[in-house]
Amino acid sequence: MAIALANAFPLRHVVLVDGIVSGAMGALLIAGAGPLSGLLGFPAQFLFWVGVALLPWMAALVVLGRREPVSRPGVETVIALNALWVLGSIAVLVGGFFEPTALGIAFVIAQGAAVALFAEFQFMGLRREA
């Protein structure tokens, strides 16, 4: 099913949606850092700065996704950085840096899975458009 879904959208749309979702997550983390801190078990400053880091990422993805055709090296870089984000998410959970709540653990797993799915769709899009 994931293959059919990935093939249903042009690569540039997958990159754009990744950017939009990243921007929305960044805005949520910036605006809600305080309340989310208690719910998720991560320091508010950590959540805030992760949100800030997502804003230029969003901008880069939107610029990349608006190009016609989409830059192959650009998307390859996005895939690599998305993979690093997933590894970083795992490190946040197993590294002992924080004491996340059960909801915090679920949140990190869910966002990591979403980023991995974007990377997979982007990879499949590159293969399809090769």
N, CA, C and O of each residue as an XYZ file, in Angstrom:
520
protein
N       0.820     -1.194      0.000
C       0.000      0.000      0.000
C       0.868      1.263      0.000
O       0.540      2.245     -0.667
N       1.981      1.235      0.753
C       2.858      2.406      0.796
C       3.421      2.708     -0.584
O       3.580      3.873     -0.950
N       3.726      1.658     -1.354
C       4.265      1.865     -2.702
C       3.228      2.548     -3.572
O       3.550      3.493     -4.291
N       1.988      2.084     -3.517
C       0.928      2.696     -4.312
C       0.720      4.152     -3.904
O       0.522      5.020     -4.754
N       0.764      4.409     -2.613
C       0.587      5.781     -2.127
C       1.744      6.663     -2.572
O       1.534      7.792     -3.016
N       2.959      6.152     -2.454
C       4.135      6.932     -2.869
C       4.100      7.232     -4.354
O       4.497      8.320     -4.772
N       3.642      6.305     -5.145
C       3.579      6.503     -6.589
C       2.443      7.416     -7.018
O       2.408      7.856     -8.167
N       1.518      7.706     -6.120
C       0.366      8.535     -6.455
C       0.705     10.028     -6.486
O      -0.064     10.828     -7.020
N       1.848     10.403     -5.918
C       2.183     11.815     -5.807
C       3.509     12.114     -6.493
O       4.462     11.345     -6.367
N       3.573     13.222     -7.216
C       4.864     13.628     -7.798
C       5.876     13.906     -6.688
O       5.509     14.318     -5.588
N       7.144     13.678     -6.990
C       8.221     13.876     -6.022
C       8.186     15.278     -5.435
O       8.349     15.448     -4.227
N       7.976     16.274     -6.266
C       7.980     17.644     -5.762
C       6.876     17.876     -4.739
O       7.051     18.673     -3.817
N       5.741     17.192     -4.885
C       4.658     17.337     -3.906
C       5.035     16.688     -2.575
O       4.697     17.209     -1.512
N       5.726     15.565     -2.632
C       6.176     14.907     -1.401
C       7.153     15.823     -0.659
O       7.086     15.949      0.563
N       8.052     16.454     -1.398
C       9.016     17.377     -0.781
C       8.274     18.576     -0.188
O       8.577     19.000      0.927
N       7.311     19.120     -0.919
C       6.541     20.265     -0.412
C       5.756     19.902      0.846
O       5.730     20.673      1.805
N       5.120     18.743      0.848
C       4.345     18.334      2.024
C       5.278     18.114      3.213
O       4.933     18.462      4.343
N       6.448     17.544      2.968
C       7.441     17.392      4.032
C       7.761     18.769      4.612
O       7.847     18.919      5.831
N       7.936     19.765      3.761
C       8.218     21.114      4.222
C       7.074     21.710      5.026
O       7.297     22.326      6.068
N       5.860     21.530      4.550
C       4.692     22.077      5.244
C       4.522     21.418      6.617
O       4.273     22.097      7.613
N       4.658     20.106      6.658
C       4.532     19.385      7.930
C       5.660     19.789      8.884
O       5.430     19.966     10.081
N       6.867     19.933      8.357
C       7.996     20.361      9.189
C       7.754     21.758      9.760
O       8.035     22.014     10.931
N       7.235     22.651      8.931
C       6.927     24.003      9.399
C       5.839     24.011     10.454
O       5.926     24.747     11.437
N       4.814     23.195     10.254
C       3.735     23.110     11.239
C       4.264     22.547     12.564
O       3.894     23.027     13.636
N       5.115     21.545     12.488
C       5.705     20.985     13.706
C       6.586     22.021     14.383
O       6.562     22.149     15.607
N       7.363     22.762     13.602
C       8.201     23.810     14.172
C       7.380     24.859     14.892
O       7.715     25.264     16.005
N       6.299     25.299     14.256
C       5.428     26.308     14.870
C       4.794     25.769     16.154
O       4.696     26.480     17.154
N       4.368     24.513     16.114
C       3.770     23.896     17.306
C       4.778     23.840     18.445
O       4.453     24.172     19.585
N       5.990     23.424     18.140
C       7.009     23.309     19.188
C       7.411     24.670     19.748
O       7.666     24.799     20.945
N       7.467     25.677     18.894
C       7.815     27.022     19.363
C       6.694     27.581     20.236
O       6.935     28.041     21.352
N       5.480     27.536     19.723
C       4.349     28.138     20.436
C       3.953     27.343     21.678
O       3.502     27.917     22.669
N       4.118     26.034     21.624
C       3.639     25.202     22.723
C       4.721     24.581     23.568
O       4.459     23.624     24.297
N       5.933     25.099     23.492
C       7.056     24.489     24.209
C       6.765     24.315     25.698
O       7.045     23.259     26.266
N       6.212     25.332     26.322
C       5.925     25.261     27.764
C       4.944     24.160     28.120
O       5.277     23.258     28.888
N       3.732     24.224     27.571
C       2.752     23.183     27.889
C       3.184     21.781     27.430
O       2.942     20.794     28.124
N       3.817     21.706     26.267
C       4.254     20.405     25.768
C       5.342     19.800     26.638
O       5.447     18.578     26.745
N       6.158     20.655     27.264
C       7.241     20.171     28.110
C       6.713     19.249     29.206
O       7.244     18.160     29.423
N       5.684     19.686     29.879
C       5.100     18.865     30.945
C       4.458     17.588     30.427
O       4.543     16.539     31.065
N       3.819     17.679     29.275
C       3.154     16.503     28.706
C       4.130     15.470     28.167
O       3.913     14.265     28.298
N       5.209     15.954     27.560
C       6.131     15.056     26.868
C       7.357     14.673     27.699
O       7.994     13.654     27.435
N       7.682     15.481     28.691
C       8.834     15.181     29.529
C      10.154     15.670     28.959
O      11.216     15.190     29.355
N      10.098     16.619     28.034
C      11.310     17.223     27.480
C      11.370     18.675     27.943
O      10.329     19.312     28.103
N      12.570     19.206     28.161
C      12.673     20.614     28.578
C      12.062     21.556     27.536
O      12.195     21.333     26.333
N      11.406     22.587     28.003
C      10.768     23.551     27.102
C      11.784     24.182     26.158
O      11.481     24.386     24.982
N      12.976     24.492     26.641
C      13.997     25.097     25.770
C      14.402     24.149     24.649
O      14.614     24.582     23.517
N      14.511     22.870     24.953
C      14.842     21.875     23.932
C      13.757     21.861     22.850
O      14.063     21.913     21.659
N      12.494     21.791     23.270
C      11.385     21.778     22.302
C      11.363     23.062     21.483
O      11.172     23.020     20.267
N      11.559     24.204     22.142
C      11.560     25.489     21.449
C      12.633     25.515     20.357
O      12.347     25.878     19.217
N      13.868     25.132     20.702
C      14.958     25.220     19.739
C      14.864     24.175     18.637
O      15.328     24.411     17.521
N      14.280     23.041     18.928
C      13.998     22.076     17.851
C      13.002     22.712     16.880
O      13.148     22.591     15.664
N      11.994     23.386     17.422
C      11.022     24.078     16.576
C      11.675     25.152     15.725
O      11.365     25.280     14.540
N      12.574     25.922     16.315
C      13.282     26.964     15.569
C      14.108     26.339     14.442
O      14.140     26.864     13.329
N      14.768     25.230     14.726
C      15.585     24.559     13.705
C      14.744     24.055     12.538
O      15.244     23.944     11.419
N      13.486     23.751     12.787
C      12.625     23.239     11.718
C      12.189     24.325     10.727
O      11.801     24.008      9.602
N      12.246     25.580     11.125
C      11.773     26.644     10.223
C      12.656     26.834      8.993
O      12.118     26.908      7.889
N      13.988     26.917      9.119
C      14.791     26.996      7.894
C      14.731     25.704      7.082
O      14.837     25.732      5.856
N      14.565     24.587      7.759
C      14.390     23.304      7.064
C      13.131     23.369      6.198
O      13.145     22.962      5.036
N      12.045     23.884      6.776
C      10.806     24.040      6.029
C      11.028     24.921      4.805
O      10.585     24.587      3.707
N      11.708     26.035      4.991
C      11.945     26.951      3.883
C      12.752     26.276      2.776
O      12.445     26.436      1.595
N      13.772     25.530      3.155
C      14.598     24.836      2.153
C      13.773     23.815      1.387
O      13.916     23.691      0.171
N      12.920     23.090      2.078
C      12.086     22.089      1.403
C      11.078     22.745      0.455
O      10.828     22.237     -0.638
N      10.512     23.850      0.867
C       9.549     24.546      0.002
C      10.256     25.061     -1.250
O       9.731     24.924     -2.355
N      11.437     25.651     -1.091
C      12.191     26.124     -2.256
C      12.525     24.954     -3.171
O      12.336     25.049     -4.383
N      13.015     23.863     -2.618
C      13.371     22.684     -3.396
C      12.150     22.095     -4.099
O      12.220     21.735     -5.274
N      11.042     21.997     -3.385
C       9.835     21.398     -3.953
C       9.178     22.238     -5.032
O       8.402     21.720     -5.834
N       9.478     23.520     -5.061
C       8.886     24.393     -6.082
C       9.678     24.395     -7.376
O       9.210     24.908     -8.392
N      10.873     23.827     -7.345
C      11.689     23.769     -8.570
C      11.097     22.760     -9.538
O      10.537     21.736     -9.148
N      11.242     23.087    -10.808
C      10.774     22.162    -11.850
C      11.885     22.015    -12.870
O      12.144     22.975    -13.596
N      12.538     20.915    -12.974
C      12.316     19.710    -12.164
C      13.002     19.839    -10.810
O      13.861     20.698    -10.608
N      12.608     18.979     -9.899
C      13.206     18.960     -8.570
C      14.659     18.506     -8.695
O      14.962     17.582     -9.450
N      15.535     19.144     -7.968
C      16.962     18.818     -7.991
C      17.203     17.438     -7.373
O      16.903     17.212     -6.201
N      17.742     16.530     -8.168
C      18.043     15.185     -7.667
C      19.034     15.229     -6.500
O      18.780     14.605     -5.470
N      20.171     15.957     -6.631
C      21.089     16.041     -5.483
C      20.418     16.686     -4.258
O      20.706     16.314     -3.120
N      19.540     17.634     -4.498
C      18.827     18.262     -3.387
C      17.962     17.263     -2.645
O      17.952     17.236     -1.415
N      17.234     16.438     -3.392
C      16.370     15.439     -2.749
C      17.211     14.361     -2.077
O      16.837     13.863     -1.015
N      18.334     13.996     -2.674
C      19.224     13.021     -2.033
C      19.717     13.564     -0.687
O      19.827     12.818      0.286
N      20.007     14.848     -0.640
C      20.435     15.477      0.614
C      19.292     15.461      1.627
O      19.514     15.183      2.805
N      18.085     15.755      1.180
C      16.913     15.726      2.065
C      16.728     14.334      2.641
O      16.473     14.185      3.836
N      16.853     13.314      1.803
C      16.697     11.936      2.278
C      17.745     11.628      3.347
O      17.425     11.045      4.383
N      18.993     12.020      3.096
C      20.067     11.765      4.064
C      19.803     12.497      5.381
O      19.997     11.935      6.458
N      19.364     13.746      5.290
C      19.094     14.516      6.508
C      17.870     13.974      7.245
O      17.837     13.977      8.475
N      16.874     13.514      6.507
C      15.727     12.879      7.156
C      16.165     11.606      7.879
O      15.695     11.324      8.981
N      17.060     10.843      7.265
C      17.572      9.630      7.920
C      18.330      9.996      9.200
O      18.199      9.315     10.217
N      19.118     11.065      9.149
C      19.826     11.521     10.355
C      18.851     11.964     11.441
O      19.090     11.743     12.628
N      17.745     12.596     11.024
C      16.721     13.008     11.996
C      16.143     11.779     12.697
O      15.935     11.793     13.910
N      15.885     10.722     11.934
C      15.343      9.498     12.524
C      16.355      8.914     13.516
O      15.980      8.503     14.614
N      17.623      8.877     13.137
C      18.661      8.382     14.047
C      18.760      9.261     15.299
O      18.938      8.760     16.409
N      18.644     10.562     15.104
C      18.652     11.479     16.244
C      17.466     11.250     17.171
O      17.591     11.349     18.391
N      16.326     10.946     16.586
C      15.129     10.657     17.385
C      15.341      9.412     18.238
O      14.950      9.369     19.404
N      15.966      8.400     17.639
C      16.274      7.181     18.392
C      17.243      7.512     19.524
O      17.076      7.042     20.650
N      18.261      8.327     19.219
C      19.249      8.712     20.230
C      18.595      9.459     21.390
O      18.980      9.276     22.545
N      17.611     10.297     21.085
C      16.904     11.032     22.140
C      16.218     10.054     23.091
O      16.166     10.286     24.299
N      15.699      8.973     22.547
C      14.989      8.013     23.400
C      15.919      7.078     24.166
O      15.647      6.746     25.320
N      16.999      6.656     23.546
C      17.853      5.654     24.195
C      19.094      6.255     24.847
O      19.798      5.569     25.588
N      19.365      7.517     24.582
C      20.600      8.130     25.061
C      20.601      8.519     26.526
O      21.661      8.803     27.084
N      19.443      8.538     27.158
C      19.383      8.908     28.562
C      19.539     10.395     28.822
O      19.789     10.807     29.955
N      19.392     11.210     27.773
C      19.527     12.662     27.933
C      18.320     13.261     28.643
O      18.437     14.260     29.354
N      17.160     12.643     28.444
C      15.900     13.162     28.964
C      15.129     12.030     29.644
O      15.495     10.859     29.545
N      14.079     12.401     30.319
C      13.177     11.423     30.918
C      11.775     11.661     30.361
O      10.915     12.214     31.046
N      11.546     11.237     29.096
C      10.240     11.492     28.499
C       9.136     10.684     29.172
O       9.358      9.595     29.703
N       7.953     11.257     29.127
C       6.770     10.536     29.588
C       6.401      9.496     28.535
O       7.010      9.444     27.467
N       5.412      8.676     28.835
C       4.935      7.704     27.844
C       4.439      8.437     26.604
O       4.665      7.987     25.481
N       3.764      9.565     26.804
C       3.306     10.366     25.665
C       4.502     10.936     24.905
O       4.471     11.009     23.677
N       5.544     11.335     25.610
C       6.758     11.845     24.965
C       7.430     10.778     24.122
O       7.895     11.056     23.016
N       7.484      9.561     24.637
C       8.060      8.453     23.874
C       7.231      8.203     22.620
O       7.777      8.047     21.528
N       5.913      8.165     22.780
C       5.025      7.959     21.627
C       5.175      9.084     20.608
O       5.160      8.838     19.402
N       5.318     10.312     21.087
C       5.483     11.471     20.212
C       6.766     11.347     19.396
O       6.751     11.566     18.184
N       7.873     11.000     20.045
C       9.152     10.863     19.335
C       9.073      9.724     18.322
O       9.564      9.859     17.201
N       8.469      8.619     18.702
C       8.331      7.493     17.776
C       7.453      7.888     16.589
O       7.790      7.581     15.445
N       6.350      8.554     16.844
C       5.422      8.929     15.763
C       6.078      9.918     14.796
O       5.968      9.755     13.581
N       6.754     10.934     15.317
C       7.361     11.899     14.404
C       8.533     11.272     13.669
O       8.767     11.588     12.503
N       9.272     10.393     14.326
C      10.367      9.696     13.663
C       9.861      8.798     12.542
O      10.466      8.718     11.473
N       8.741      8.120     12.801
C       8.137      7.267     11.769
C       7.644      8.108     10.599
O       7.773      7.700      9.445
N       7.082      9.276     10.886
C       6.611     10.159      9.813
C       7.783     10.637      8.959
O       7.684     10.671      7.733
N       8.878     11.003      9.594
C      10.061     11.455      8.852
C      10.631     10.310      8.019
O      11.041     10.517      6.877
N      10.658      9.107      8.583
C      11.132      7.937      7.829
C      10.238      7.678      6.627
O      10.727      7.322      5.555
N       8.945      7.851      6.794
C       8.008      7.658      5.686
C       8.233      8.703      4.592
O       8.202      8.372      3.407
N       8.457      9.952      4.977
C       8.780     10.975      3.976
C      10.047     10.595      3.222
O      10.096     10.706      1.997
N      11.067     10.149      3.939
C      12.326      9.767      3.290
C      12.086      8.613      2.314
O      12.632      8.607      1.211
N      11.285      7.654      2.714
C      10.986      6.518      1.835
C      10.230      6.978      0.592
O      10.555      6.557     -0.518
N       9.241      7.823      0.763
C       8.487      8.333     -0.386
C       9.389      9.147     -1.314
O       9.264      9.073     -2.536
N      10.291      9.919     -0.726
C      11.215     10.709     -1.537
C      12.168      9.795     -2.300
O      12.452     10.034     -3.473
N      12.656      8.760     -1.646
C      13.535      7.797     -2.299
C      12.806      7.107     -3.457
O      13.357      6.965     -4.549
N      11.579      6.687     -3.212
C      10.800      6.039     -4.263
C      10.520      7.009     -5.409
O      10.527      6.615     -6.575
N      10.276      8.273     -5.078
C      10.060      9.277     -6.109
C      11.283      9.497     -6.971
O      11.168      9.680     -8.183
N      12.457      9.482     -6.352
C      13.702      9.609     -7.123
C      13.870      8.430     -8.074
O      14.249      8.609     -9.231
N      13.593      7.247     -7.593
C      13.719      6.043     -8.441
C      12.726      6.101     -9.595
O      13.056      5.740    -10.725
N      11.520      6.554     -9.308
C      10.470      6.621    -10.326
C      10.821      7.649    -11.406
O      10.558      7.432    -12.589
N      11.416      8.772    -10.986
C      11.700      9.853    -11.929
C      13.083      9.748    -12.571
O      13.485     10.637    -13.322
N      13.812      8.674    -12.283
C      15.158      8.495    -12.845
C      15.099      8.156    -14.324
O      16.138      7.972    -14.958
